Amino acid sequence: MSLKIAIQGIPGSFHHQVALKAYGGEAKILPFNTFEAVAKSISQGEADFGVMAIENSIAGAILPNYDLLDRYELFITDEFYLPISHQLMALPGQKIEQVREVRSHPMALLQCKTFLAQYPNMKQVDDIDTATVAKRIRQEQSEGLAAIASEIAAKIYGLEILARDIQTVKSNFTRFILLANKINPSDEGSNKASFKVTIKNEQGGLAQLLSMLAYKGLDLSKIQSIPVIEKPWEYSFFIDAVFTNYENYRDAMNLIQRDFGDVKIFGEYRSRK
């Protein structure tokens, strides 16, 4: 039986590409309009796994997705880094000078802002997904409208690429996390963990926590603060840490629980960077 993989977006989207690369061409793709719907489908067992973007090398962290990971009790089984290349596309025969409006996901528009600044008369409009815009242009035969999407989306939906690789930074990567509704048993190759720490509201608590993690040999590749909604001016910290000694990492988790506050582990897996 084919694995069922939940993604945000449709065929041709970057999430679709990651799903196929990570789980193979035989996987059954379950497309959803929102990340929350993806999280819910994994949590309820409708999907076996899910793919979710968590940060981009240009635009930074996707903060709402940290909340979904936590609220739906999801676990990270792996990570995937996808090089992002954006193409400007429209119906065949259209010229770039004829484009009055360009639509795409807000992050894609942000990643292409230098190119788009050359065309001040081209109205920029946020949409739910890169590939969805490409599909809609083809279905509705929308002249004067362009999409920013992947090259595979142009092929799937029969659009013509007007400008290639329009992202501002050419070495543009998005980090995706692969999700399940139960924790993945750690294997011998695990050298990275994602966890959340809600520290006690004490002066110098964060500095002491970071010093302890460094002492235990954990290299923090990411730390992201998120407000604790029910406790104004208190914060949880989502942390990605790489380690070489698994026992030292486990000691660090126990020390956090004992001396600093609550810790919630989202997954132990292999670093892909």
N, C-alpha and C positions, 0 to 999 in steps of 0.2 A: 504494500500500500504506500502511495506517495505521501511524503511529508506535506503538511499544510502550513504554509508560511504567510503570516500576516505582514502587510506592508502599507505604508501611507503612500497613496498614489496609484497609478495605473501602469500597464506595460509601457516601457520606454522611460520610466522615471529612474532616478538614481537608486532609489530603494529597490526597484525591480532588478536592476543590474546586480546589486549586492546580493539579493536573494538567490539569483541564479548562480553567481560565482561561489557563494558559500554553501548552498544546498543542492546544486546541480539542476540540470535542465528538466529533470523528471518531477521536480517539486511542484505542488499545486499552489498557485499564488492566490491569496485572499486579499483583494485590494480594498482599502478603506479611505475615506476622505480626510479623516483626522487622526492624529497620533493617539488621542484618547480612545478612539474606537479600536485601534490596533492593540493598545494595552488591555482593554476590556476583553477582546477576543482571546488573547493569550491567557489572561487570568481565569477565564471561564472554561478554558480547554477547547474552545472552538478551533484554535490554531495550535499546532504543535510547538512552533517557534515564531518569533517575530523579529523584524529588522527595524531599528530606530536610529536615526541620526542623533548624535549627542553633542558634537562640536565641529566647528569648521576652522581651518587654519587662518582664515581671514576674518570671518564674522564672529568667531568666538563660540561660547557655549550656548546651547539651546535650553535655556533655564526651565521652561515648562516641562520638558521631558524628564528632568530630574525628579520633579514632583510626581509624575506619572509612574516612574520606576518605583518610587517609595510607596505611593498610595495604593497601587495595585499589587504590591507584594511580589514584584517580578525579580528574576535573577538573571545575571549576565553569564552566558556560557562562553562567549568569545567576543572579539572585536575585529573590525575590518576597516582598513583605510582605503578609500577610493579616491583616485585623482579625479578632480572635477574639471571638465572642459565644457564651456558653454558656447552654444551656437545660436546665432540669430536666424530665424527661419520664417518663411511665409509661403503662400500658395505659389506654385510654379508660375514663372513669368513676371512676378512682382519685382520691382526695383526697390532698393533701400530708400530712395528718395520719395517713394509712394507710401511708405509706412507712416501712418498718423498716430498709431498707438502700439505699444509693446506691453505684453502681459507675461507674468511669470510669478513663481514663488518669491515672496519678499526677499529671502536670502539670496536668491539668484540675481535679482535686480541690484542688490547691494554689492554683490561680488563683481558686477559689470559696470559700476557707476562711472568709471573713467571713460569707457567706450561710449556710454549713453550720453555723457556730457557733450560729446561732439554733435549730438542731434537734439538740440533744445526744443524743437517742434514735435518731437516724438514723445507723446504722453506716456508716462510709466504708470501701470496699474497692477496692484497686487492681486494674485490669484492663488488658488489652493495648491496647485502643483504644476511643475514644469510641463510634464507630458500631457496633462489634461488640457492645457491651453492649445498645444499642438493638435491634439485630437479634435477639439472643438473648431479650430480654424478649418480643418479639412471637412468636417461634417457640415459646417454652415457656409463653407466657401466664402470666408470672410476676407474681402479685399481690404488693403490698407491696415491690416492687423498682423502683427508679428509676435512670435513666441521666442522666449529664451529657453532652450531645452538641450537635450543631448543629441549627439549625432544619430544614435539608434532610434530616438523618437522621430527624427526627420525621416528615416527610412521606413519605420512602421506606418507613419501617417501620410507619407507621400508628399512631404514639404521640401521646398528648395532652400538650401542654406545660403543666406545673403552675406554673412560675415562669420568667419570661423575663430574659435578660441578667443572670445571677447572678454574673458575674465581679466580683471585688473592684474592679479598676480598669477603668473603662469604655473608656479608650483603650488597649486591650490588643492588641498585635500580635505575631505570630510571624514571624520571618524564615526563609524556606525557601531552600535552594540547589538549583539544577537541575544535574544531574550527567551526565557522559558518561565513556566509557572512553578517550577521546583528547582532547588539548588542542584548544581552540577557537581558530582563528586570530584574533589581535587585529584589531579593526576601528578605524576612525577615531574611533568614539564611545566607545571604552574609556577609562574614567577611574577604574577601581577594580581592585585586585588582591588576591588572597588568597595568602599564602605562609607557609612555616614556616622559622624560623631556629633552628638549633642552635648556640648561641654557644660560643666557647671558654671554658673554666672559668678565667677570669681576673678579678681584682678590677676592678670598675667597667665590665665588658664591656657589660652591658645599658644602662647610662646612656650610654656612648659610642655604642652602636648607635642608641638613640633620638634622640640629638642629631644624628647624621649623617642619619637619615631626615627629621628636621625641617628641617635645613639644605637638603636636596634638595627640599623642598616637599611631602613626603608627609604627609597628615593621617591619623593613625591612628584609624579608627573602631572598631577592636576589637583587643585584645591579650589572648591567653589562654595561660597557662603550662600545659604538660603534662609530667609527669615522664618522663625518658628511662629506660625500664625496666631496660635493661642497665647503666646508669651511675647508681648511687644518688646523690641530691642534685644531679643535673644536670637541666636542663630545656630543652625546646624551647618556642619561642614561636610560636603561630599568630597571624598578623597580617592584618587587613584594612586596606588603606590606599587613600585617595582622592587622586588627583593631577590636576593641570591640564596638566602637561608630561610627555609620554610619555618623552622622551629623558632627563629628570632621573630618572624612575622607573627606567629601565633602567640608568642610571649607578649608582643606589643598589643595585640587585641585584648589579651587578658588584663594588661596593665591599664589600658584605657577604661575598661569596665570597672576596674577597682579604684582608680585614682582620679579619673577625669570626667566621667559621665557615661552616657549610654552609647553603645556602638552597634551598628546594624550592618552586617556583611551582605553585599549584593552579589558577590561572585569571586571566585578564584580561577584564573585562566592564564593563558600564555600571552605575553606581550607580542603584538604583531608589528611593532615599530622598531 
